[in-house]
Amino acid sequence: MGKDRIWFCGDTHGDLGHVVEYVLGAHATVQAPAAIILLGDIDAPRPLHIELEKIRELTEIFWIPGNHDSDDNASWNNLVSSELADRNLHCRGAQVGSWQVAGLGRSE
C-alpha cells in the first residue's frame, strides 16, 4: 500500500459501490491508497461504516460533508451517527497517511 497515496472521491450521491470496488481492486497492487477522503454530497443510504465495511480494514476513511448531505435527516444521520463520524474533516485537520489534511465542508 502506498503510504503517500490518498484518493479523493467526490459527489458519490448515494452510490459508494464504485469506491469500494476500486479500493478492493487496488488493494492487491502498489496502487492501493493509504486513505480515501470523500468530498461531500455523499448521500449515504445507510450508515457510512456499513456502506464502506468491506474496505475499512484496507484503507483509512475520512469525509467532508457537502451541501446535499444535509438535504434530509436520514442522509445526515448516516454520516454523523456512523462509526466513522470521528473521521469528519470539516473545520479540522488530521494526519492522513503521511500528509496533514484539513477540510472545509458545506452542510446548509
C-alpha positions as CSV (number, residue, x, y, z in Angstrom):
1,M,0.0,0.0,0.0
2,G,1.4,3.4,-1.0
3,K,1.8,5.2,2.3
4,D,1.6,8.6,0.5
5,R,-1.4,7.7,-1.8
6,I,-4.7,9.4,-1.0
7,W,-7.7,9.1,-3.2
8,F,-10.2,12.0,-3.2
9,C,-13.7,10.8,-4.1
10,G,-16.4,13.4,-4.7
11,D,-20.1,13.5,-5.2
12,T,-21.0,9.9,-4.8
13,H,-24.7,10.8,-4.3
14,G,-25.6,7.5,-2.6
15,D,-23.6,5.2,-4.8
16,L,-20.5,4.2,-2.9
17,G,-20.2,0.8,-4.6
18,H,-17.7,2.0,-7.1
19,V,-15.4,3.4,-4.4
20,V,-15.5,0.0,-2.6
21,E,-14.9,-1.8,-5.9
22,Y,-11.8,0.4,-6.8
23,V,-10.2,0.1,-3.4
24,L,-10.7,-3.7,-3.4
25,G,-9.2,-3.9,-6.9
26,A,-6.3,-1.7,-6.0
27,H,-5.6,-3.4,-2.7
28,A,-3.5,-6.2,-4.2
29,T,-1.3,-3.7,-6.1
30,V,1.1,-1.0,-5.2
31,Q,-1.6,1.5,-6.4
32,A,-3.8,0.9,-3.3
33,P,-4.5,4.1,-1.3
34,A,-3.4,4.6,2.2
35,A,-6.5,6.6,2.7
36,I,-9.6,7.9,0.9
37,I,-11.4,11.2,1.5
38,L,-15.0,11.5,0.5
39,L,-15.5,15.1,-0.7
40,G,-19.1,15.8,0.1
41,D,-22.5,15.0,-1.4
42,I,-22.0,11.5,-0.1
43,D,-25.8,10.9,0.5
44,A,-25.1,7.6,2.2
45,P,-28.2,5.4,2.1
46,R,-27.1,3.5,5.2
47,P,-24.6,4.4,7.9
48,L,-21.3,5.2,6.3
49,H,-19.4,2.5,8.2
50,I,-21.8,-0.1,6.8
51,E,-21.6,1.2,3.2
52,L,-17.8,1.0,3.4
53,E,-17.4,-2.0,5.7
54,K,-15.6,-4.1,3.0
55,I,-12.7,-1.6,2.8
56,R,-12.5,-0.3,6.4
57,E,-9.6,-2.6,7.2
58,L,-7.8,-1.9,3.9
59,T,-7.6,1.9,3.9
60,E,-8.2,4.9,6.2
61,I,-11.5,6.6,5.5
62,F,-12.2,10.3,6.0
63,W,-15.1,12.5,4.8
64,I,-16.1,16.1,4.4
65,P,-19.8,17.0,4.2
66,G,-21.2,18.6,1.2
67,N,-24.3,20.8,0.6
68,H,-26.5,17.9,-0.3
69,D,-25.6,15.8,2.7
70,S,-28.0,17.7,4.9
71,D,-30.9,17.7,2.4
72,D,-32.7,15.1,4.6
73,N,-32.3,13.9,8.1
74,A,-31.6,10.2,7.1
75,S,-28.6,11.1,4.9
76,W,-27.2,13.4,7.5
77,N,-27.7,10.9,10.3
78,N,-26.0,8.2,8.2
79,L,-22.8,10.3,8.4
80,V,-22.9,11.8,11.8
81,S,-24.2,8.8,13.6
82,S,-21.9,6.4,11.8
83,E,-18.9,4.7,13.4
84,L,-16.9,6.9,11.1
85,A,-18.3,10.1,12.5
86,D,-15.0,11.0,14.1
87,R,-13.4,10.9,10.6
88,N,-15.3,14.1,9.6
89,L,-12.6,16.6,8.5
90,H,-15.0,19.6,8.5
91,C,-13.1,22.5,10.1
92,R,-10.3,20.4,11.4
93,G,-7.1,18.8,10.4
94,A,-5.8,15.3,10.7
95,Q,-2.8,13.2,9.8
96,V,-3.9,11.2,6.7
97,G,-1.1,8.8,5.5
98,S,2.0,11.0,5.6
99,W,0.0,14.2,4.8
100,Q,-1.5,16.7,7.1
101,V,-5.0,17.4,5.7
102,A,-7.8,19.8,6.7
103,G,-11.3,20.1,5.4
104,L,-14.0,22.8,5.0
105,G,-17.4,21.3,4.2
106,R,-20.7,22.8,3.4
107,S,-23.8,21.5,5.2
108,E,-26.5,24.0,4.9
